[in-house]
Amino acid sequence: MNTLLITGTDTDVGKTVLTTALAAYWQTYRSGESFGLMKLIQTGSGDHELYNQLFEVNPSWEVTAPLHFQNPVAPPIAAAQEERPIELGWAWQTLRSAQQQRSFVLVEALGGLGSPVTDEFTVADLAADWRLPVVLVVPVRLGAIAQVVANVALARQSGLCLRGVVLNCLQPEAEQQLANFAPNYLIQSLTNVPVLGTLPYLAEPTDLAQWAQVASQLDLEQLLDLSSRMQGSNSTNERDLESFYANFTNFYYSGS
């Protein structure tokens, strides 16, 4: 699978930070490989515009946001206010196109793992149905441990492939509070999920060279599944996935 879904425990916990860091790493260290960056659903303005501003547009890169609503609230609420449907079929088609044309695709989710995508569908449901491996971003603050435990439980209940947890320092003092608020050993002991690294607080969030360096300190082997990508995908698994993708697409476009 050449795709990773970046989700978190809540809104404003650092999904965009991790997405930016990984994209900067790719641009700096793997510039010879094509890359796709997708904001699943955007409500209000922000992430999509930021990515277009930060990353130089070239033929091997693609930045997309297939679904956009004006009001920065949960998608089903924003869609109802605009009297528009949430066209997940179109988002799925956009993702499939990127997967087929790019070496790797990063997808930034919305809100947290339990956030609603539609009236009946959460981010966790979407990740499960679309068979997307997931990384969970967790802010370093009081309550982080409980948030991790709850979200890992949701991921397991939904049958997700959770590659691990990335901690994010939202404030300058957060790094000094790691041992108090989000100790790696306790998170891993309670969840049996690896902590893949910590994102430090950076005063200049647009310094891509610095972000690339930050990303290089994460466990990228586990996060991006680099070893299996270098070995090549299993043809039987690819055929199984293509059959699943065809059935999924037919479901969404048949009005089921």
BAKE-618458 format. One line per 8 residues: their letters; for each residue x, y, z of C-alpha. Coordinates in Angstrom, 2 decimals, always signed. Example, Ala and Ser with C-alpha at 12.3 -4.5 7.8 and 13.67 -1.06 7.14 Angstrom:
residues 2
as) +12.30/-4.50/+7.80; +13.67/-1.06/+7.14
END
This chain:
residues 256
mntllitg) +0.00/+0.00/+0.00; +1.54/+3.31/-1.13; -0.75/+5.46/+1.02; -0.77/+6.70/+4.62; -3.70/+8.37/+6.38; -2.65/+10.90/+8.99; -5.24/+11.27/+11.72; -5.19/+12.40/+15.33
tdtdvgkt) -6.90/+12.28/+18.68; -8.76/+15.54/+18.02; -8.81/+18.74/+15.99; -5.70/+20.96/+16.08; -3.37/+18.32/+17.50; -0.73/+18.39/+14.76; -1.94/+16.44/+11.71; -0.87/+19.30/+9.45
vlttalaa) +2.48/+19.48/+11.24; +3.24/+15.81/+10.60; +1.93/+16.01/+7.04; +4.17/+19.00/+6.36; +7.20/+17.31/+7.92; +6.76/+14.11/+5.88; +6.12/+16.04/+2.67; +9.22/+18.17/+3.30
ywqtyrsg) +11.24/+14.99/+3.89; +10.00/+13.55/+0.60; +10.80/+16.73/-1.31; +14.30/+16.89/+0.21; +15.43/+13.28/+0.29; +13.26/+11.45/-2.25; +12.75/+14.12/-4.90; +13.18/+11.59/-7.70
esfglmkl) +9.96/+9.82/-6.72; +6.49/+11.14/-7.45; +4.34/+12.20/-4.53; +0.71/+12.99/-3.82; -0.67/+15.07/-0.97; -4.41/+15.02/-0.32; -6.56/+16.82/+2.21; -9.52/+14.48/+2.46
iqtgsgdh) -12.21/+17.07/+3.28; -11.52/+20.71/+4.00; -13.99/+22.88/+5.87; -13.04/+26.54/+5.89; -9.62/+27.57/+4.59; -6.17/+26.53/+5.70; -4.41/+23.26/+4.96; -4.84/+23.01/+1.20
elynqlfe) -3.77/+26.61/+0.70; -0.81/+26.09/+3.03; +0.44/+23.04/+1.13; +0.18/+24.83/-2.20; +2.12/+27.72/-0.72; +4.85/+25.61/+0.88; +5.59/+23.03/-1.78; +6.85/+23.87/-5.19
vnpswevt) +4.54/+22.61/-7.89; +6.23/+20.22/-10.30; +5.09/+17.39/-12.59; +5.92/+14.71/-10.01; +3.85/+16.32/-7.23; +0.11/+16.65/-6.77; -1.75/+18.53/-4.02; -5.50/+17.95/-3.95
aplhfqnp) -8.53/+18.69/-1.79; -11.46/+16.98/-3.52; -14.15/+18.11/-1.05; -14.34/+21.67/+0.29; -16.98/+23.42/+2.36; -16.94/+27.03/+3.50; -17.79/+26.82/+7.20; -15.00/+25.38/+9.43
vappiaaa) -17.21/+22.87/+11.25; -17.79/+19.11/+10.98; -18.42/+18.10/+7.33; -22.01/+16.87/+7.75; -22.92/+20.16/+9.41; -21.09/+22.26/+6.80; -22.65/+20.26/+3.97; -26.16/+20.64/+5.41
qeerpiel) -25.67/+24.40/+5.74; -24.68/+24.62/+2.06; -27.35/+22.10/+1.02; -24.70/+20.02/-0.72; -23.97/+16.29/-0.60; -20.67/+14.92/+0.71; -19.49/+13.16/-2.43; -17.23/+10.45/-1.03
gwawqtlr) -17.28/+8.74/-4.41; -15.44/+11.70/-5.88; -12.93/+11.74/-3.02; -12.36/+8.02/-3.53; -11.85/+8.47/-7.26; -9.35/+11.28/-6.60; -7.41/+9.08/-4.20; -7.36/+6.10/-6.57
saqqqrsf) -6.04/+8.30/-9.35; -3.26/+9.57/-7.09; -2.40/+6.04/-5.92; -2.07/+4.86/-9.50; +0.03/+7.81/-10.65; +2.24/+8.57/-7.63; +4.90/+6.59/-5.78; +3.43/+7.60/-2.44
vlvealgg) +0.30/+9.42/-1.27; -0.18/+11.18/+2.06; -3.80/+11.77/+3.06; -4.55/+14.20/+5.87; -7.81/+13.36/+7.58; -10.11/+15.80/+9.36; -10.53/+16.21/+13.10; -9.90/+13.04/+15.08
lgspvtde) -10.30/+9.34/+14.36; -13.87/+9.48/+15.68; -14.82/+12.68/+13.83; -17.83/+12.46/+11.50; -17.27/+12.42/+7.76; -20.98/+12.07/+7.05; -24.05/+11.60/+9.25; -23.25/+7.90/+9.56
ftvadlaa) -19.55/+7.61/+8.76; -16.48/+8.49/+10.85; -12.84/+8.87/+9.90; -12.24/+5.43/+11.40; -15.01/+3.94/+9.24; -13.52/+5.53/+6.13; -10.00/+4.29/+6.92; -11.37/+0.77/+7.40
dwrlpvvl) -13.48/+0.76/+4.22; -10.71/+2.31/+2.12; -8.11/+0.00/+3.69; -5.76/+2.84/+4.55; -2.93/+2.37/+7.04; -3.08/+5.01/+9.75; -0.76/+7.01/+11.99; -2.18/+8.71/+15.08
vvpvrlga) -0.93/+12.20/+16.06; -1.14/+12.92/+19.78; -0.51/+16.33/+21.40; +1.85/+16.45/+24.37; -0.44/+17.79/+27.07; -2.32/+16.67/+30.15; -4.81/+13.97/+29.17; -2.74/+12.67/+26.25
iaqvvanv) -2.45/+9.15/+27.65; -6.22/+8.71/+28.00; -6.71/+10.07/+24.48; -4.24/+7.58/+23.05; -5.83/+4.63/+24.85; -9.33/+5.61/+23.67; -8.27/+6.18/+20.07; -6.25/+2.98/+19.86
alarqsgl) -9.32/+1.12/+21.15; -11.40/+2.73/+18.40; -8.77/+1.83/+15.80; -8.80/-1.80/+16.91; -12.60/-1.92/+17.03; -12.63/-0.63/+13.45; -10.03/-3.15/+12.30; -7.50/-0.51/+11.26
clrgvvln) -3.85/-0.99/+10.41; -2.42/+1.44/+12.97; +1.28/+1.86/+12.26; +1.97/+3.84/+15.39; +1.74/+7.07/+17.33; +3.59/+10.33/+16.74; +3.70/+12.82/+19.61; +3.51/+16.53/+18.83
clqpeaeq) +4.72/+19.42/+20.99; +2.13/+22.17/+20.57; +3.93/+24.61/+22.87; +7.64/+25.38/+23.51; +7.44/+23.95/+27.04; +5.87/+20.69/+25.88; +9.21/+18.98/+25.29; +10.07/+19.43/+28.95
qlanfapn) +6.72/+17.86/+29.89; +7.05/+14.67/+27.85; +7.91/+12.54/+30.86; +4.89/+13.88/+32.74; +2.24/+14.02/+30.03; +3.15/+11.39/+27.41; +5.96/+9.00/+28.38; +6.70/+6.58/+25.54
yliqsltn) +7.02/+3.53/+27.77; +3.58/+4.03/+29.33; +1.81/+4.65/+26.03; +3.41/+1.56/+24.51; +2.68/-0.55/+27.59; -1.00/+0.44/+27.69; -1.68/+0.18/+23.96; +0.93/-2.20/+22.54
vpvlgtlp) +1.38/+0.39/+19.77; +4.82/+1.85/+19.00; +5.61/+5.52/+19.50; +7.37/+6.45/+16.26; +8.85/+9.72/+17.46; +8.15/+13.21/+18.71; +7.68/+16.40/+16.70; +9.33/+19.34/+18.47
ylaeptdl) +7.79/+22.78/+18.68; +9.21/+24.90/+15.85; +8.95/+28.67/+15.96; +9.19/+28.93/+12.16; +6.66/+26.47/+10.73; +7.49/+27.29/+7.08; +11.16/+26.24/+7.23; +10.97/+23.12/+5.05
aqwaqvas) +14.63/+22.19/+5.54; +14.06/+22.13/+9.27; +10.88/+20.08/+8.90; +12.65/+17.58/+6.66; +15.30/+17.15/+9.34; +12.61/+16.68/+11.98; +10.90/+14.00/+9.89; +14.19/+12.17/+9.38
qldleqll) +14.33/+11.61/+13.16; +11.04/+9.67/+13.13; +10.82/+5.91/+12.61; +10.23/+6.26/+8.88; +10.80/+2.56/+8.24; +7.64/+1.82/+10.21; +5.78/+5.02/+9.40; +6.14/+4.91/+5.61
dlssrmqg) +6.63/+1.14/+5.35; +9.78/+1.78/+3.32; +11.11/-1.77/+3.42; +8.07/-3.34/+1.75; +7.93/-0.52/-0.80; +11.55/-1.10/-1.74; +10.96/-4.86/-2.08; +7.95/-4.33/-4.32
snstnerd) +4.33/-5.24/-3.71; +3.00/-8.76/-3.79; +1.11/-9.32/-7.05; -1.59/-11.47/-5.42; -2.26/-8.76/-2.84; -2.39/-6.17/-5.60; -4.98/-8.22/-7.50; -7.04/-8.63/-4.34
lesfyanf) -6.91/-4.89/-3.71; -7.88/-4.06/-7.28; -10.91/-6.33/-6.97; -11.83/-4.62/-3.71; -11.36/-1.16/-5.27; -13.63/-2.05/-8.19; -16.37/-3.29/-5.86; -16.02/-0.23/-3.63
tnfyysgs) -16.23/+2.17/-6.57; -19.27/+0.39/-7.95; -20.94/+0.66/-4.52; -20.39/+4.40/-4.30; -21.49/+5.17/-7.85; -24.47/+2.84/-7.90; -26.35/+4.94/-5.34; -26.30/+2.12/-2.78
END
